[in-house]
Amino acid sequence: MSGADRRDAREPEDLAALVGSRLTRYVDLWESASAKLSTGSYHADDLVDDWFHWLGMVSRDTAAAATLILGGMAGAASEGAAGRPDGPDASEDEPGP
């Protein structure tokens, strides 16, 4: 994975750039296989290499997506808890209901 893929995608523009770069890699893999198939030079070894390359990319991207989703959910949950009267920011001096 390149350094650009490892950087945090904290802003929507960063995330869009990251997704764009990853999609480019999927397209490159597809076009490479397509070119070899059209010339008749695609062999069993190419299939195995392409399959494992694709599987590695999918695994990495699925883990990254799960991390972003769970991180967002955790951030939303902590923001919600901080705003509740009984949340961690609640004062002990405030009267209860």
N, C-alpha and C positions, 0 to 999 in steps of 0.2 A: 504494500500500500504506500502511495507516495505521501510526501509531507503535506501536500495540499488537501488530501483526503483525511488526514489526521486532525486538521484544525477544527476547532469548534464551530458549529453552525448556529450561532446565537441569534442572528438576524435573519429575516425572511430572504434577503438578497443572498446571504451566505448559504442558506439551505438550497436556494434555487441553483446557485453555482455548483454546489456539491452534487445535486441530483443531475444537473446537466452533464457534469464531467463523468459521472458514473454511467449515465445512459449512453454517452459517447463510447465508452468501453464495450458495452453490450452490442452496440451497432457495429463497432469495429470487428468484434468476434464473429458476428453474423455475416458481415460482408467478406471477411477472410474465408470463412467456410463456403460461402456461396461462390466466390471466385474459384476456389479449388474444385468445387463440384462441377461448375460450368466447363472447366478445362479438362475434367476427368482425372485430376491429380489428387483427389481426396481419398486417403487410404484409412484403414482401420486405426492406425496409430494416430492419425489426425482426429478421428472421432473421439478416441480416448482422451487425447490432450484437450480438445475443445470441451468435452463433457466435464472434465475435472476443473478446467479453468472457469467454466460457467458456474459449476457448483460452488466453487470457492467464492466467486463474486456474489452469488445469491446468498450464501451463508453470511458473509461479511456485511452485506447490505441489510439483511433481515435483522441481524444483531444490532446494527446501528439504528435501524428504524425502531426496534423495540426499546432501545436505550433512550431515544428521543421522546417516544411516547410515554414511557414510564417516568422519565425525568419531568416531563410536562405535567403529568398527573400528580406527581409528588409536589411540584411547585404550586399547583392549583390547590391541592389539599392543605398545604401549609399556609397559604394565603387565606384560605377559607377558615381555618382554625384560629388564625390570629385575629380575625374580625368578630368571632363569636364572643358573647358575654362570658362564656365559661371556658374560653380558649386560653392559651398560654399568656396572653397579654392582659387578661382580666385582672382588675385590681381587687385585692382582698377586702378593701374598705367599701366597695359598692354593695348596696343592699340587694338581696336576691329577689326573685319574683314573689 
